[in-house]
Amino acid sequence: MITNPGWNKPEKRAYFHQISPDCISKLEEVVTSLSKGEIDVETAFRRYEQILSDEINDPEFLAFAIGNLNELSSYIAKGKVNIRIHRNDL
């Protein structure tokens, strides 16, 4: 018999989102424009924010994704097309 009340309890909330190919394509355009100097960092951030807000409906998870743009951008810059955002720390 298990007497530990914390044993094997599922976490309250885990987040997982598969980024759509359309979203990746749009984000890739921003990465390319930024790397070519066609837009500045602030403009790129606003575009990222808009693209991701169209993709992710949960405001808390959207904030997490935006807070990790550096990592997301590096995946896109490397040409990765199968990107999943996962947060499991709540």
Residue pairs with C-beta under 8 A, 6 or more apart in sequence:
2 8
11 88
11 90
12 90
13 90
14 86
14 87
14 88
14 90
15 58
15 60
15 61
15 64
15 85
15 86
15 87
15 88
15 90
16 84
16 85
16 86
16 87
17 55
17 56
17 61
17 65
17 84
17 85
17 86
18 83
18 84
19 27
19 55
19 83
19 84
19 85
20 55
21 81
23 51
23 52
23 54
23 55
24 76
24 81
24 83
26 51
27 48
27 51
27 52
27 72
27 73
27 76
28 76
30 39
30 44
30 47
30 48
30 51
31 44
31 73
31 76
31 77
33 39
33 44
34 40
34 41
34 44
35 77
39 47
45 69
48 66
48 69
48 73
49 66
52 62
52 65
52 66
53 62
56 62
56 65
56 85
61 85
61 87
64 85
64 87
65 72
65 85
68 85
72 83
72 85
75 83
76 83
